[in-house]
């Protein structure tokens, strides 16, 4: 885990992304999607570092339409970014996989955000 990469503006875990060998995260200026990322543009416009910092709590723009970034965003709103990073790190050490082939992993199996949040907190389904 590259904890220093933290959490993307949309809630995805840059710190665990398989692309982090070539991407240094949302705020590096080197993100390959920086010019077309709706969440990056919106958070910059609003002056917030992440979607979980935004006062518009029900917003489902861009990546927030997907269950994993939405669940991670809800988790970070409730418990904070450091708690999210702690849970992701602990779960990785226990064998929870962020990415397998392509972009799918253990966190992608959830449709219900509350179930995903429970899984983040416990590492167990």
TAGIDA-V341517 format. One record per backbone hydrogen bond with DSSP energy under -1.0 kcal/mol. CO is the residue of the C=O (numbers start at 1). NH is the residue of the N-H. If there is no record, write none. Layout:
CO/NH
CO/NH
This chain:
2/5
3/6
6/15
8/11
9/51
12/8
12/14
13/16
15/2
17/20
19/22
19/23
25/28
31/34
33/36
33/37
37/41
38/42
39/43
40/44
41/45
42/46
43/47
43/48
50/53
51/54
55/57
56/59
61/64
62/65
63/66
66/70
67/71
68/72
69/73
70/74
71/75
72/76
73/77
74/78
75/79
76/80
80/84
81/85
82/86
83/87
84/88
85/89
86/90
87/91
88/92
89/93
90/94
91/96
92/95
97/106
101/104
104/100
105/108
106/109
112/116
113/117
114/118
115/119
116/120
117/121
118/122
119/123
